[in-house]
């Protein structure tokens, strides 16, 4: 097939325009090797533009995430710095000093929790988290999840009622992390002295573990936002990262989390494990 210099020059100019970011349609419906070449170049250019758009979206998402992280860390840090300064002025008031110290400790615990959750979420996003499924009793998984929450449970004088008598197939460490965040969420929305009920069961579709709080329930319109990162970051009850982390962990194992808002009383979060053949 003969190709004249004009066609070669035109294709070269169009390729340069594509390199500069312009959208040029090179597709040619005619037959022949030249048309095939132009179509292949067009496909390559389209893939390049799609990739550039994706990278732009990822960059914007990363910028937004970093802004949210900065805000989340800056707020408790500023508060603790102010309280630390005030400690000098409350030297003669032991009750006030104790209050400031308690608030500083609470802020440090919240920051530690946030930093840990962010690191785990980053591992999941980067595909660095390894999952290894093995059989585990649901009761043992719940016990593992409750260990780091014992002090907080005592402070809030909350009770845990556990009724779990099935076996699950999951990654013990990561699933416990998901359960920790779901239970912690239930604790935050339950009153002091309230009860949290944890149950497990199975049906023809899946095996499940449910966590029910003793709070005021969740309006249906707000349920979808629970699993969006930093959506609840303005809420003094949470950072907006725990539930998204829990959902990401369940999705990586082929599972899911469903929410029953409770119609004004006691919301329930259900961790679902599909394909759990033991």
N, C-alpha and C positions, 0 to 999 in steps of 0.2 A: 504494500500500500504506500502510495506516494504522499508525503506531507510537505507542503510548501513552507517557506521561511516565515510567511505571515502568520500561519497557524501556530508555529512554534513560538514566535515572538509574542503572540496574543496569550498563549497558555502561560508562558514565562511571566508576563506582566500580571496575569490573574493570580498566579501562585504568590507573587510578591505582595499583592493586595491582601491575600488571605493571611500571609505571615504578619502583615501590619494590623490584622484584626478585622478586616472587612469581610462581609458575607457575600461571597461570589458563588453563583451556581454554575458549576462546570459540567453538569450532566449533559450527555449527548446520546440520543436514542438511535443514532445511526449504527450500522454494523461496521466491524473492522477493529483492528488492534488499537488504532488511535482513539476511537471512541471508548474502548475498554479502559485505556490508560486514563482518559479524562474522568471517567466515572469512578475509577479507583482513587484518583487524587481527590475527587469531590468527597468520597466516603471518608478518606483519611482526614480531610479538612473538617468535616462534620464531627468526627470523633474528637479532633483537637479542640473544637469550639465547645463541645459538650463537656469535655474534661476541664477546660478553662472555667466554664460556668460553675461546675461542681466545686472546683478549688476555691472560686470566689465565695460560694455559699458556705463552704467549710471555714474559710478565713473569717467571714462575718460571724458565723456561729461561735468560733473560737474567741473572737474579740468580745462578743456578748457574754460568753462564759467567764472569761477573765475579769470582765467588769463586775459580774455578779459575785465572783469569788472575792474580789477586792472589797466589795461592799460588805459581804458577809463577815470577813475578817476584820475590817476596819471598825465596824460598829462595836463589837465587844471589846476590841483593843482600846478604843477611845474611852469607853465606859470604865474599863479597868484602870486606865491611866488617871482618870479624874478621881476615882475612888481611892487610888493609891496616894494621890496628892492630899486628899481630904483626911487620910489617916493621921497625918501630922497634926491637923487641927482638932482631932477628936481624941487626943491622948488622954484627956480627963474623963472621957465618956466611954467606958468599956462596952456598953451595949451597942453604941454606934460603931465602934471599932469592929466588934464581932459581926455586925450586919454587913459592913463594907467587905470584910474578909470573906464572909460567906458568899457575897455577890461576886467577888473576884474569882473564887473557886468555881462557882457555877459557870462563869464566863469561860474559864479555862477548860472546863469539861466540855462545854458546847463547842469550843474551837477545836479541841482534840477530836471530838466526834465528827465534826465537819471535815477536818483535814483527812481523817481516815476514810470517810465515805467518798471524798473527792478522789483520793488515790485509787480506791477500788473501782470507781466509775471510770477513771482514766485507763486502768488496766483492761476493763471490758471494751472500751471504745477502741483501744489500740490492738485488740485481739490477742493480748498477752496472757489472758486468764485461761488456765487449763482446767477443764472439767472432767472428772472421773466418777462415773456413776457406780454406786455400790448399795447393797441393801442396808437399811437402817430402820429400826423401830421409830415410829413417829414420836413416841414418848421420849426416846433418847435424844432425838433431834430437838424437841422442845426444851428439854433439860439443858442441852448445850446452848441454846439461844438465850435461856433465862439467866445463865451464869453472870454475864456482864451487867445485867439489869437489876441484880439483887439490891444493891445499895439504893438505887433510885426507887425501887418498889418500897423499901423501908421508909425512905423519906416521905413518899406520898401515901404511905400506909394503905397501899393497894393490895388486893388479894388476887391470886391466879388460880383459876379452877381448870384442871387439865383432865380431858377425857379422850385419850389417844391410844387406840389398841389395834393399829394396823402397821404394816411394813411398807416402806417407800423405797424406790430406786432413784437415787439422786446423788449429787456431789455433796457430801456431808458438810464440808467447810463453807462452801458458797451458799448452800441452801439455808444453813444456820444464820448466815449473814443477812439473807433476805428476810428470814423470820424475825430476827432481832429488830430490824427496821419496822416491820409491820407491828410487832408487839409494842415497840417504843411509841409508835404513832398512837396506838390504842391507849397507852398510859397517859400520853399528853392530853388526850381528849376525854379522859375519864376523870371524875372528880376525886379529890382526896378521900381516901377510904373506900373508893369504888372497887368493883370487881371486874376482872377480865377473864373471859371464858375462851379456852382453846380446845378445839375438838378436831377429830380426824375421822375420815370415813372413806368409803368407796362406792362407786356406782358403775354401770356398764361402760361409761365413757372415760372415767378418770378416778384417781385417788386424790384426796384433798385434805388440807389442813386449814381450819378456819379460826380466825381471831375476832372475837366480839367484844367491843368496849362497853362502857356504861355511861357514855356521853349522850349528847342531844341529837345524834344522828347527823347525816350529811345530806344537804339538798341535792336532788338529782342533777341540777345544772352545774354543780361544782365537782362532781365525781371525775369527769374527764380531766380536769385541771390538776387533780391530785398527783398524776404521774408525769406532769411536765416539769422539767428541771427548773428550780428556783421559782416556780409559780407561787409557792407559799413562803417565799423568802421574806415577805413583809409581815408574816404572821409570827407573833412572839412564841408560838407553840412549836415552830420547826424552821428548818432551813430550806425546805423544798428540794432536798436531794435524796432523803432516805427511801421514800416510796418509789421514785424513778429507778434508784439502784436496785431495789427489791424486784421490780418488774423486769429490768434488764437481766438480772440473774435467772429469773424463771424462764424468760424467753430463750436464753442461751441453752436451756435444758429442754426446750420444746414444751414448756409449760406456760402458765398464764396466771394472772391475778384478777379476780372479779370482785366487785364491791356491791353490797346491799346497803343503801343509805339508812335504812331503818325507819323511815317515815317518822322522823322526829324523836327517835329513841334507839340507842344502841346500834351503831354501824357495825357491819361484819365484812371482813376482808377474807377472801377464800383463795388460798394458793392451790392451783390445780396442776396435777402431775399426769400428763397424758402418756399412754403407752407404757404404763408402769406394771409390766408383767414380771412378777417375782418368781 
